[in-house]
Amino acid sequence: MRSLWKGAIGFGLVNIPVNLYSAIENSSLNLDMLDKKDHSRIHFKRVNDAGKEVPWKSIVKGYELNGKYVILEDKDFEKASPEKTQLIQVNEFANQEDIDPMLYETPYYLEPRAEGKKAYVLLRDAISKTGKIGVGTFVLRNKEHLCALTTSGNIMLLYTLRFPEEIRDSSDIKVPTSKTTAAEMKMAMALIANLTPSKFNMNKYKDTYTDALLDIIKKKQKGIKTPPAKLKVVHRNTSDLVSQLKASLSGKAKSKSQKKAS
């Protein structure tokens, strides 16, 4: 893996030199855009207002101010805040429930550099034992990010966070106000309990759609036609919620007994 950022974690007066790596990769198929007529690939070009193609080496970044562009160089971004471009400053620690899950964005691995291994292990283990999450800020790709420091096994993770003001107001979302009965709630909770395994394992969930799509592609290349898939609809003989939940429970119990029998 190639590191995306090199700097340090600021933990009080302790600086921990680290490398930052992306913790995720895309599992979807890499589909190309083609011309419908001859299947030639579509390319995207960088052109100026006059329609002339501009090579990467001739492209600069600028900000329009009072009708004129001010050109920015790499050193200008660093001058804006030298500390934040080189330091993940942990300002405070929070409980997990204090951070709204909607704020989490992208996970990254943090790897200690040679001179910071001992301090890295200390902070990692302290975070694990306290169950706290470090909250701070740093600059990545010329943008300031709010971030959260946590752990996964023996690795420290950094999550970029959305700033609270980036979350849209939900007041326009129409939600029902109807009340549920005690019987409906009892059956719903029973179904949740029935669908709760003794030990949850996230690793059993796989991206099966990509494999299915690739299978379609391979068959199509060989001239094999795949019939349209039929959506399995759960048929309802009644609009009564309790009856539907009871049927769901019996169906779940039946599927469990079938699995045991097999």
ZINORQUI-V921334 format. One line per field, one symbol per residue. psi: psi as a letter, one per 20 degrees, with the letter a starting at -180 (. if undefined). A space follows every 10 residues. Layout:
psi->???
//
This chain:
psi->qpqiqpcqpo ncjppoprqp qpiqqpirqn pqpqphgjkq qpqpqoqahi jpppqgijpr qqppoliqpo pprghhhhhh nhghiipnoo hrqrqgiiop hiipepqqqp pqrgijgghg gggghggghh jrpppaqrpp lkpppqqppa qocjqpqppq qqqhiipqpj hipoqqjqqq rhgggghghh hghhjorhop ohiipqnhgg ggghgggghh hjjpppqpqp popoppiqjp gggghghggh hghghghhgh h.
//
